[in-house]
Amino acid sequence: MTEIRSIVGGGDVAAWVEVHNEVAPVPITLAELEAYRDALAGNELHLVALADGAAVGVGFVTVEGEESDAWIGVLQAGRRRGIGRAPYEGLSGWARTAGLEHLEGRVDAAESDGLAWAARRGFEEITRETRLALDLADIPEEPPPAAEVEIVTWAERPELVPRIYAVASEAYPDVPGYEEHPIGPFEEWLAFDMSGPNDRPEAVFVALVDGEVVGYSKLHLSDAARPSPRTT
């Protein structure tokens, strides 16, 4: 028998992360999950499905205005047993009470089981995103920036953050998927986009021309996605 429940802390949260990282293409840490949920301020639901007391499936849905983002994952050994149905129904019901008329989700293209599962429930493809990886050992050295461009880090120049936000406010609408989602207030952007557990000021690089911020780039250094040190 499948038991479904919302994660509230302790073992359920740790079990959620463990199952998620077994099946999701991009892993997360416990600290990342907790920071993400805090930033959403209740506009989310994270569920864990248990069979015989063991976590075998997880799911979440977030709500922002009339938009949603949902995902469900089931361990390979637990598939084709109806386990995914419980979190799907729980997330759908919660989304309805939040005022949504439809549910949007994401499926990794390599997950043939997941694609078939979503199709059977009436989901239709509306967009595609491509995840890319760059092997830093094999790329040629980049030429230095133009003489008039100065590169500093946010750690070196913390007072620049309001001007970094101004650049983000102008640039976000050009990012696919953000066209209809204007950037939030400064405090929300700072907390959610720039101050997560693996966001570091020394990994935010700012381009200055005549002292003015004209661009920036940011690395999210996730401990979950970082390869383990090699031993010899």
C-alpha positions in Angstrom: 0.0 0.0 0.0 1.3 3.5 -0.9 1.3 6.2 1.7 1.6 9.8 0.6 2.5 12.7 2.8 3.9 16.2 2.7 7.5 16.6 3.9 7.7 18.7 7.0 11.2 18.1 8.3 13.5 15.5 9.6 13.6 12.1 7.9 11.0 12.9 5.3 13.0 15.8 3.9 16.2 13.7 3.8 14.4 10.8 2.1 12.9 13.3 -0.4 16.3 14.5 -1.4 17.7 11.0 -1.6 15.0 9.7 -3.9 15.1 12.9 -6.0 18.8 12.6 -6.6 18.4 8.9 -7.7 16.1 9.9 -10.5 16.4 13.6 -11.3 18.9 14.7 -14.0 20.2 17.5 -11.7 20.8 16.6 -8.0 20.3 19.0 -5.1 21.5 19.2 -1.5 19.3 19.3 1.6 20.3 22.9 2.2 19.3 23.8 -1.3 15.9 22.3 -0.9 15.2 24.0 2.4 16.3 27.4 1.0 14.2 26.9 -2.1 11.1 26.1 0.0 11.7 29.1 2.3 12.0 31.4 -0.6 8.6 30.2 -2.0 7.0 31.1 1.3 4.3 28.4 1.2 3.6 28.6 -2.5 4.7 25.0 -2.9 4.0 21.4 -2.0 6.6 18.7 -1.7 5.3 15.1 -1.3 6.9 11.8 -0.6 5.4 8.4 -1.5 6.2 5.4 0.7 5.7 1.7 0.1 6.1 -0.5 3.1 7.5 2.5 5.0 10.3 3.2 2.5 10.4 6.3 0.3 10.0 5.2 -3.4 8.6 8.3 -5.0 8.7 12.1 -4.7 7.0 15.1 -6.3 6.6 18.8 -6.0 4.5 21.7 -7.4 5.2 25.4 -7.1 2.7 28.2 -7.9 3.5 31.7 -9.0 0.5 33.6 -10.1 -1.3 31.5 -12.7 1.8 29.5 -13.5 2.9 26.2 -12.0 6.0 24.0 -12.1 5.6 20.3 -11.2 7.7 17.2 -11.2 7.3 13.6 -10.1 9.9 10.9 -9.8 9.7 7.2 -8.8 12.6 4.9 -8.2 13.1 2.4 -11.0 12.2 -0.6 -8.7 8.9 1.1 -7.8 7.6 1.8 -11.3 4.6 0.3 -13.0 3.0 -0.3 -9.6 0.8 2.8 -9.5 3.1 4.6 -7.1 3.3 7.8 -9.2 -0.5 8.2 -9.2 -0.6 9.2 -5.5 1.7 12.2 -5.7 0.1 13.2 -9.0 -3.3 13.3 -7.5 -2.0 15.1 -4.4 -0.2 17.7 -6.3 -3.1 18.2 -8.8 -5.6 18.6 -6.0 -3.4 21.1 -4.1 -2.9 23.1 -7.3 -6.6 23.3 -7.9 -7.1 24.8 -4.4 -4.4 27.3 -5.3 -6.6 28.5 -8.1 -4.9 26.8 -11.1 -6.8 25.5 -14.0 -3.9 23.5 -15.5 -0.6 21.9 -14.3 2.7 22.3 -16.0 5.5 19.9 -15.5 9.0 18.9 -16.7 10.2 15.5 -18.0 13.8 14.7 -18.9 14.0 13.7 -22.6 15.9 10.6 -21.7 13.2 9.4 -19.4 11.0 7.3 -21.8 9.0 6.0 -18.8 8.3 9.5 -17.7 7.3 10.8 -21.1 4.9 7.9 -21.6 3.5 8.4 -18.1 2.8 12.1 -18.7 1.3 11.4 -22.2 -1.2 8.9 -20.7 -2.4 11.7 -18.3 -3.1 14.1 -21.1 0.1 16.3 -20.8 1.2 17.9 -24.1 4.6 19.3 -25.0 4.6 23.1 -25.0 8.4 23.8 -25.0 11.8 22.2 -24.8 15.0 23.2 -23.0 18.5 21.9 -23.7 20.9 21.3 -20.8 24.5 21.8 -21.9 27.9 20.9 -20.3 31.3 22.4 -21.0 34.5 20.6 -20.4 36.8 23.3 -19.1 39.9 21.2 -19.7 39.3 21.2 -23.5 38.4 24.8 -24.3 41.0 27.3 -25.6 42.0 30.2 -23.4 39.6 33.1 -23.8 41.1 36.4 -24.9 41.1 39.1 -22.3 38.3 41.6 -22.3 38.6 44.9 -24.1 40.8 47.5 -22.3 37.9 49.6 -21.2 36.2 46.7 -19.5 37.0 45.9 -15.9 36.1 42.5 -14.4 35.5 42.4 -10.6 33.7 40.0 -8.3 30.7 40.8 -6.2 32.8 39.8 -3.2 35.3 42.5 -4.1 32.7 45.1 -4.7 29.6 44.3 -2.6 28.2 47.9 -3.0 27.5 47.1 -6.7 24.6 44.8 -6.0 21.9 47.4 -6.7 23.4 48.0 -10.1 23.7 44.3 -10.7 20.0 44.1 -10.0 19.3 46.9 -12.5 21.1 44.9 -15.2 19.2 41.7 -14.3 15.9 43.7 -14.5 16.7 44.7 -18.1 18.1 41.3 -19.1 15.7 38.8 -17.6 12.9 39.5 -20.2 15.3 38.4 -22.9 15.8 35.0 -21.3 13.6 32.2 -22.8 10.9 31.4 -20.3 11.1 34.7 -18.5 9.4 36.8 -21.1 6.1 37.0 -19.1 7.7 36.8 -15.7 9.1 40.2 -14.6 11.9 40.1 -12.1 10.7 40.4 -8.5 11.5 43.2 -6.0 15.1 43.7 -5.1 15.0 41.9 -1.7 13.2 38.9 -3.3 15.8 38.7 -6.1 18.7 39.0 -3.7 17.4 36.3 -1.5 16.1 33.9 -4.1 18.5 34.4 -7.1 21.7 35.5 -5.4 21.9 34.2 -1.8 21.1 30.5 -1.9 23.3 28.0 0.1 25.6 27.5 -2.9 25.6 31.0 -4.4 28.8 32.7 -3.5 29.8 36.4 -4.0 33.2 35.3 -5.3 31.5 33.4 -8.1 29.6 36.4 -9.4 31.7 38.3 -12.0 30.7 41.8 -12.9 31.7 43.8 -16.0 32.3 47.5 -15.5 32.8 50.2 -18.1 33.7 53.6 -16.7 32.7 52.3 -13.3 29.2 51.4 -14.4 27.8 47.8 -14.3 27.1 46.7 -17.9 26.9 42.9 -17.4 27.4 40.1 -14.9 27.7 36.3 -14.8 27.1 33.9 -12.0 28.1 30.4 -11.1 25.9 28.2 -8.9 28.3 25.9 -7.1 26.1 23.0 -6.1 27.8 20.5 -3.7 25.3 17.9 -5.0 26.4 18.2 -8.6 30.1 18.5 -7.8 32.1 15.4 -8.6 33.8 13.7 -5.6 37.6 14.3 -5.3 39.6 11.6 -7.0 41.8 9.4 -4.9 44.9 7.5 -6.0 
